[in-house]
Structure formats: structure tokens, C-alpha cells
């Protein structure tokens, strides 16, 4: 019998995990609601409190965004079917001008950040360059980097947020490569921890070949001046920073955003990347909503909305600590991760929470290490502090039972995540 390749083995594992999760009613569900309020969702006939949304500010339900989308559809139709290489709808110009105003840097909107990475990375990384990725950088970045292999570009991984290891690799590579690219997330999507931006900037100052390529989609809107994100809340824009982010989380709409240190790099990508030459553009109604959201971001209202979310994040952290829950990477980001250990414990917990009236996400192998399964619980402005109270209290009651079902204990969780009990 022919032995399966590593790629085939990984696909088989992922398929088995997804199939099991689907049978348990954890994934591949469909919302059955006639209308959504951002706080509840109906799955398989059960109305649940929805702790699964990454729309951290709840802007998709803002009346101004919905009205702008409807107006654009009424004026331009449901699509503008042309490659941007030829002609763009008028909404693009206004939307990108507003984004450039927000970031004070040349910016371009693409259909999705995944497509943005696939268009951006092969263009800006040269044949004489080397790429180093944080081991937990988003899969969309890692997928785009795979396109560089055909050009024999050197690609390496370093352990998550290990600046010392990163610097060792920069020292080893700097005399052999024209540029060294380090690719990371601003806010990591699984556990909500951050890239150490100040440490990375110190490396930028120390090594002239170093360039940073950062995906800050999970930092967008809820942090930073004009809601420009976590990265921009920590540092000023650097001429060797290539910032990417997205509009699909807290910004409240759809699409990706590529921000450049100068106009020349923007024009290079615009003239040569697949997103502009071969892909259809975003619908006018989406761009109408982008414009409406950007206008909110450019007023002081965004800081009030950010503050509302921040108060809920701090409340969640305090309540989880009070209940002695194993909250991993306690930060002020809206992504909460409660460790449960084994995958079977995670599946058990999600089912228990659904039975109790809550929908949550599970982070499980291969997205995380096998024994680092956890409940991934985003906090957003549509949820109340009472909602947070009741789900955390339920987790505190149900987790010992789920652990017992899988012959595990809280000590196993502490050991797996290297926590102090």
C-alpha cells in the first residue's frame, strides 16, 4: 500500500476533526434567524447568546452603515463588474481617500485580506530577500508566503514572540540577503496576545535590512487613533513597516486594507498584483458601508465606542480571575481564550455551553497544539456585562464536569499551557 504524503496526512487529520465537530453540532452550522441583533443567534432551532462574533464594535448593525450600503446599491446596482485595472466604481476613490486620511499613509482596499496577502507578498519580496515568520502568524500570510517557494526565496519560522531568536536569525542572514522580512500578526487571532512592537522597532533601528510585514486585522478599529488598530496604538509608522489590516472584524464591513510607507510601493502593487489585474472589485454597497464606517472612525465618536468595548474586556478579565478560570494571555484585546486542554474536553464544553444557551468557538488541533485546546470567546459591544457574567459562571460550573468526563483535571490545563496554579 502506498504511503500517504505528509500533506495528505494533514488533510486527513483536519477532515476527521472537522467531521467530528460537525457531527457534534459545533461547526458547519447555519444561522436560522430571520433578522440578527448581534447578541443572539439561532442554530438548530435553539436561540443562543452569541459569543462567536469578531465584529468587536458591533458596527455592522449601525443604521448609518446600512443606509449607505442601500443607497450605493440603489445608485450603482448590486455589482460593478469590471477589473480595477480598467475602471473602478466611484466609491473606491472616496473610500481609499478616507483610509489614507485615517492612516496618514497611502492605502488601498482589496476584496479580502487573504487575497491582499497573496497579491502583496509576491510583489514586495524580492528574489534576493529572506523571509522569517512568527510561528503563529495567520494562515493567510503563511499561504501567501508559499508562493515564494517557486522563486527559491529563503523562508524560516521562529518561535512565537521570541525576539531573541528572531535577532539571532537576522544576524545569521543579514550578510547574505538584500532584505530580511519579518512577518507577524499585530493581534494573534487564537489567544488575543500581541506582537511586541516596541521590541520589533528596536530591531528595525539596529538592522537596516529588516522590514516588518504585519497583519493587524484583529487589532483594527477597537484600538489606535482613528481606530487604525493595535499596531498604530503602540508605534508611529516606520518607513520599513508594511501594515495590512482588514475591514471584516471591528470595522463592520468587508474587505482587506493594504497600507504602504510610500506611494511608489502602492503603485507597484496596483500595477502588478493579481488583486487588481484579474479579480473583480468589491460591490458598491460594501464600499458605501466602508465609507460610512470610515467617517465614524474619523470623528471622536470612535473613542466612545472603543471605551465601551474596553470596559467589557476589563470586566471579562476580572470576572474570569475571580472565578479562577484558566484565561490564557490576559490582555486588553477582545479575544479571550480559556484553556481546556484536550480536544475531547473542548468538544464536551462547547456542547455543554450550547445546551445551556451559549454559542462559542473552539480552538482545536491543528489550529493549536493538541493539548492546547481552548474556548475562544470574542467580546463585542452587543453583549452585556450580564451576558459575560452568566457565561463565565456557566463555564466555571461545567468545566470540572467536562474535565472529569475526559479523565483530566485543572492541573492538566495548567501543565499544558505552562500556567502557575
DRENSE-111546 format. One line per field, with one value per residue (C-alpha): x, y, z; residue number from 1. Coordinates in Angstrom, 3 decimals. Layout:
<milos>
xx = (X;...)
yy = (Y;...)
zz = (Z;...)
n = (NUM;...)
</milos>
This chain:
<milos>
xx = (0.000;1.374;2.338;0.476;2.442;2.694;0.299;-2.255;-1.888;-2.535;-5.607;-6.914;-6.500;-8.163;-11.034;-11.534;-11.512;-13.997;-16.258;-16.397;-17.058;-19.853;-21.494;-21.426;-23.125;-20.106;-19.142;-20.729;-23.931;-26.259;-27.937;-31.709;-32.682;-34.884;-33.067;-29.966;-29.440;-25.713;-26.359;-28.277;-28.146;-30.484;-28.889;-30.846;-33.925;-32.190;-31.802;-28.332;-26.323;-23.739;-20.144;-18.698;-18.651;-15.399;-17.325;-15.921;-17.565;-20.908;-20.808;-22.450;-25.778;-25.167;-28.009;-25.580;-23.660;-26.833;-28.310;-25.072;-24.998;-28.602;-28.049;-24.989;-26.853;-29.747;-27.441;-24.886;-26.645;-25.551;-22.177;-19.768;-18.425;-15.032;-11.413;-9.948;-7.153;-9.696;-12.169;-13.308;-16.639;-16.605;-16.972;-13.418;-11.862;-13.752;-13.230;-9.468;-9.089;-10.732;-8.481;-5.410;-6.628;-7.085;-3.611;-1.818;-0.232;-1.130;-3.793;-5.628;-8.728;-8.867;-11.626;-10.225;-7.037;-6.252;-6.250;-4.348;-1.506;-1.396;-1.154;1.166;3.823;5.000;5.421;7.232;9.531;12.482;14.434;17.465;15.414;14.764;11.507;11.152;7.680;6.421;5.228;1.721;1.333;-2.064;-2.549;-3.390;0.125;1.713;-0.282;0.852;4.473;4.245;4.054;7.667;8.973;8.823;11.402;13.647;13.336;14.591;11.752;12.116;9.928;10.809;9.062;6.161;7.158;10.756;12.607;15.914;15.562;14.464;17.546;19.793;18.349;18.674;22.346;22.865;21.146;21.996;25.244;23.725;20.380;19.347;16.316;15.041;11.275;9.712;6.017;3.724;0.255;-0.420;-3.035;-2.943;-6.312;-6.302;-5.320;-5.531;-1.892;0.194;3.281;5.973;6.015;8.476;10.989;10.486;11.107;14.362;15.398;14.366;16.699;19.514;19.357;18.857;17.914;14.954;11.429;8.219;5.106;2.272;-1.296;-3.359;-6.853;-7.810;-6.454;-8.419;-10.897;-11.038;-7.575;-5.489;-6.009;-8.933;-9.336;-6.230;-5.512;-3.337;-0.029;-0.655;-1.632;1.879;4.228;4.455;4.514;8.019;9.351;10.083;6.682;4.203;0.936;-2.032;-5.389;-8.993;-12.483;-14.226;-13.850;-14.419;-14.665;-18.059;-17.958;-15.898;-12.559;-8.867;-6.664;-3.033;-1.115;2.221;5.143;5.073;3.153;5.746;5.092;1.332;1.637;3.915;1.300;-1.556;0.171;1.379;-0.675;-3.379;-5.947;-6.049;-5.454;-7.525;-10.054;-13.475;-13.964;-15.982;-19.721;-20.769;-22.976;-19.963;-17.913;-20.807;-20.708;-16.888;-17.252;-19.847;-17.694;-14.565;-16.413;-17.283;-13.641;-12.565;-14.657;-14.286;-17.241;-14.847;-13.170;-16.502;-17.213;-13.703;-14.126;-17.395;-15.680;-12.643;-14.849;-16.362;-12.929;-11.700;-14.886;-14.389;-10.781;-11.727;-14.649;-12.576;-9.902;-12.499;-13.819;-10.240;-10.731;-7.604;-7.622;-4.639;-2.725;-4.684;-4.572;-6.912;-7.693;-11.278;-10.170;-10.477;-9.080;-9.950;-7.776;-9.418;-6.558;-7.605;-9.773;-12.379;-12.708;-13.201;-15.910;-17.616;-17.526;-18.931;-21.827;-22.454;-22.462;-24.819;-27.171;-27.023;-27.860;-24.467;-22.632;-18.835;-15.924;-13.427;-9.732;-8.524;-5.742;-4.365;-5.079;-3.413;-1.277;-3.152;-3.299;-3.776;-7.452;-9.450;-12.698;-12.138;-14.587;-14.661;-16.163;-18.159;-20.273;-23.576;-23.001;-23.771;-21.859;-24.727;-24.086;-20.423;-21.345;-23.619;-21.343;-18.315;-20.301;-21.553;-18.011;-16.841;-19.618;-19.286;-15.506;-14.827;-17.549;-16.129;-12.646;-13.930;-15.604;-12.224;-10.205;-8.404;-8.039;-7.348;-3.731;-3.537;-4.634;-2.050;0.634;-0.344;-0.349;2.552;0.421;1.022;-1.812)
yy = (0.000;3.392;5.564;8.859;12.074;14.465;16.818;14.036;13.011;16.579;16.867;13.595;14.802;18.145;16.378;13.979;16.817;18.894;15.896;15.084;18.725;18.916;15.749;17.309;20.449;22.650;23.725;23.984;25.371;27.867;30.847;30.345;33.850;35.981;39.014;39.339;41.687;40.980;39.399;36.233;33.530;30.621;27.273;24.043;25.677;26.906;30.620;31.155;34.033;34.578;34.607;33.898;37.254;39.073;42.263;43.701;47.141;45.916;48.408;46.082;46.978;50.737;52.425;54.713;51.788;50.009;53.163;53.862;50.294;50.508;53.896;52.639;49.544;51.715;54.030;51.536;48.177;45.038;44.849;46.770;44.013;45.206;44.601;47.587;47.544;49.119;51.118;51.325;52.428;55.966;54.618;53.254;56.684;58.130;55.036;54.900;58.634;58.236;55.277;57.249;60.075;57.677;56.138;59.174;56.739;55.541;52.847;50.533;48.399;44.796;42.195;40.307;40.391;36.830;37.986;41.077;38.987;36.845;39.975;41.928;39.498;38.123;41.694;43.383;40.453;40.288;37.270;38.251;38.605;36.239;35.802;34.960;34.271;34.099;30.525;31.785;34.335;33.960;31.137;33.634;35.096;31.646;30.627;33.712;33.064;29.617;31.394;32.491;28.929;28.695;31.508;29.704;32.501;31.538;31.068;30.408;30.172;31.388;30.555;32.779;36.241;35.170;38.362;36.821;34.004;36.447;38.588;35.524;34.686;38.289;38.270;34.968;36.152;39.841;39.433;37.120;38.744;42.152;42.458;40.400;40.365;39.504;38.648;38.601;39.483;42.631;40.776;36.991;35.535;32.472;33.790;37.567;38.261;40.928;41.358;43.118;46.188;48.273;45.415;44.950;48.654;48.406;45.690;47.928;50.612;48.101;46.242;48.284;45.205;44.361;45.085;44.362;42.927;42.972;41.663;43.704;42.658;41.671;44.972;47.189;49.799;48.915;50.447;53.302;56.874;56.994;53.261;52.475;49.425;47.918;48.381;52.088;52.425;51.321;52.902;55.573;54.478;53.403;53.644;49.885;48.877;47.282;47.263;45.185;45.014;44.195;45.595;42.299;42.430;45.537;47.884;46.332;45.663;43.528;43.681;43.999;47.071;47.415;50.392;51.424;53.548;55.487;55.968;54.104;50.784;51.244;51.884;48.858;46.593;48.325;47.857;44.279;42.365;39.834;41.616;44.488;42.732;39.559;39.918;41.523;44.500;44.887;45.578;49.236;48.501;47.210;50.266;52.506;50.921;51.261;54.996;55.337;53.409;55.386;58.650;57.418;56.458;59.983;61.546;61.421;59.034;56.159;56.740;56.456;53.178;51.917;52.830;50.913;47.771;48.287;48.362;44.997;43.480;44.573;43.222;39.846;39.630;40.494;38.056;35.215;35.844;35.918;32.524;31.175;30.242;29.405;32.551;32.398;35.555;38.044;41.282;44.142;42.688;41.480;37.893;35.741;32.217;29.881;26.793;23.383;21.067;18.029;18.280;15.943;18.292;21.187;19.422;18.447;22.038;23.525;21.064;21.825;25.555;25.139;23.123;25.981;28.566;29.847;29.631;29.798;28.950;26.189;26.391;22.862;20.937;21.637;25.362;24.973;22.253;19.059;19.662;23.428;23.290;26.224;28.150;31.201;33.817;37.190;40.105;42.700;45.754;43.992;41.769;42.996;42.596;40.354;38.141;37.943;37.120;34.260;32.574;32.714;31.381;28.561;27.746;27.660;25.186;22.987;22.819;20.461;18.140;18.165;17.504;14.550;13.130;13.089;11.859;15.184;17.885;21.597;20.678;19.165;22.511;24.419;21.991;22.109;25.917;26.311;28.309;28.836;27.239)
zz = (0.000;-0.997;1.981;2.276;1.973;4.907;3.100;2.659;6.299;7.476;5.229;6.622;10.222;9.504;7.718;10.636;13.181;11.155;10.533;14.246;15.168;12.586;13.951;17.414;16.058;16.833;13.286;9.814;11.292;9.671;11.315;11.191;12.294;10.042;11.475;13.664;16.607;17.111;20.519;19.719;17.076;16.349;15.495;15.037;16.477;19.640;20.368;21.847;23.280;20.557;21.814;18.374;16.581;15.752;14.988;18.194;17.951;16.593;13.727;11.181;12.843;12.765;10.885;9.015;7.533;6.460;4.911;2.990;1.661;0.464;-1.177;-3.059;-4.264;-5.404;-7.377;-8.752;-8.603;-6.771;-8.530;-10.738;-12.955;-14.082;-13.227;-11.388;-13.955;-16.317;-14.254;-10.621;-9.232;-7.874;-4.330;-4.362;-4.699;-1.734;0.432;-0.204;0.354;3.759;4.618;3.593;5.819;8.743;8.468;7.005;4.543;1.019;1.348;-0.984;-0.419;-1.656;-1.694;1.296;3.326;2.239;-1.386;-0.280;1.149;-1.987;-4.123;-1.846;-0.656;-4.038;-5.309;-2.429;-1.511;-3.897;-5.162;-3.074;0.119;3.030;4.950;8.642;10.005;13.560;14.058;14.877;12.080;10.428;7.957;5.202;5.476;5.552;2.471;0.547;1.538;-0.050;-3.413;-2.878;-2.836;-6.627;-6.696;-4.177;-1.639;1.811;4.308;8.034;11.137;14.627;17.877;18.779;20.046;20.713;19.881;20.966;18.423;15.743;16.292;16.093;12.677;11.467;12.430;10.612;7.410;7.136;5.205;2.602;1.732;0.407;2.701;5.618;6.108;9.446;9.181;12.196;13.464;15.436;17.490;17.279;16.389;18.647;22.083;21.603;22.507;20.813;18.677;20.769;18.547;20.567;20.567;16.828;16.238;18.163;15.719;12.809;14.117;14.651;11.305;8.156;6.100;8.328;7.098;9.037;7.416;9.966;9.722;12.208;11.172;14.741;16.067;13.678;14.951;18.656;19.234;17.914;16.785;14.346;15.039;12.983;15.122;17.791;15.935;15.405;19.073;20.023;17.463;14.784;11.148;10.080;6.533;6.656;8.022;5.616;7.516;6.430;8.119;7.396;7.485;8.304;12.097;14.207;11.193;10.465;6.716;4.315;2.548;3.283;3.539;2.463;3.879;2.366;3.540;0.260;-2.970;-5.079;-3.338;-3.646;-7.379;-7.825;-6.259;-8.082;-11.436;-10.993;-8.430;-9.177;-6.980;-9.480;-12.768;-12.579;-9.739;-9.772;-7.489;-4.308;-4.699;-4.473;-1.439;0.509;-0.416;0.605;4.063;4.130;3.560;6.326;8.810;7.895;8.544;12.053;12.597;11.680;14.460;18.238;18.347;17.676;21.060;22.872;21.068;21.871;25.550;25.766;24.489;26.729;29.828;28.854;28.207;31.635;33.202;31.486;32.710;36.283;36.370;34.891;37.516;40.290;39.136;38.820;35.178;33.127;30.979;28.620;27.616;29.683;27.666;26.844;23.411;22.774;22.064;25.173;25.318;28.181;28.143;28.476;27.441;25.440;22.300;23.821;26.797;24.380;22.398;25.646;26.886;23.685;23.769;27.446;26.722;23.769;25.963;28.482;25.804;24.574;21.262;21.487;19.209;19.913;19.031;18.460;16.718;14.117;14.719;18.126;19.683;20.555;24.316;23.967;23.046;24.319;24.227;22.025;23.255;21.462;23.380;21.467;22.149;21.519;24.568;28.075;31.312;32.459;29.410;30.392;33.981;33.064;30.503;32.790;35.713;33.492;32.342;35.963;36.792;33.705;33.177;36.133;34.791;31.264;32.624;34.650;31.532;29.749;32.751;33.091;35.719;36.116;36.827;33.333;31.873;33.899;32.769;29.084;28.992;31.438;33.836;37.521;39.512)
n = (1;2;3;4;5;6;7;8;9;10;11;12;13;14;15;16;17;18;19;20;21;22;23;24;25;26;27;28;29;30;31;32;33;34;35;36;37;38;39;40;41;42;43;44;45;46;47;48;49;50;51;52;53;54;55;56;57;58;59;60;61;62;63;64;65;66;67;68;69;70;71;72;73;74;75;76;77;78;79;80;81;82;83;84;85;86;87;88;89;90;91;92;93;94;95;96;97;98;99;100;101;102;103;104;105;106;107;108;109;110;111;112;113;114;115;116;117;118;119;120;121;122;123;124;125;126;127;128;129;130;131;132;133;134;135;136;137;138;139;140;141;142;143;144;145;146;147;148;149;150;151;152;153;154;155;156;157;158;159;160;161;162;163;164;165;166;167;168;169;170;171;172;173;174;175;176;177;178;179;180;181;182;183;184;185;186;187;188;189;190;191;192;193;194;195;196;197;198;199;200;201;202;203;204;205;206;207;208;209;210;211;212;213;214;215;216;217;218;219;220;221;222;223;224;225;226;227;228;229;230;231;232;233;234;235;236;237;238;239;240;241;242;243;244;245;246;247;248;249;250;251;252;253;254;255;256;257;258;259;260;261;262;263;264;265;266;267;268;269;270;271;272;273;274;275;276;277;278;279;280;281;282;283;284;285;286;287;288;289;290;291;292;293;294;295;296;297;298;299;300;301;302;303;304;305;306;307;308;309;310;311;312;313;314;315;316;317;318;319;320;321;322;323;324;325;326;327;328;329;330;331;332;333;334;335;336;337;338;339;340;341;342;343;344;345;346;347;348;349;350;351;352;353;354;355;356;357;358;359;360;361;362;363;364;365;366;367;368;369;370;371;372;373;374;375;376;377;378;379;380;381;382;383;384;385;386;387;388;389;390;391;392;393;394;395;396;397;398;399;400;401;402;403;404;405;406;407;408;409;410;411;412;413;414;415;416;417;418;419;420;421)
</milos>
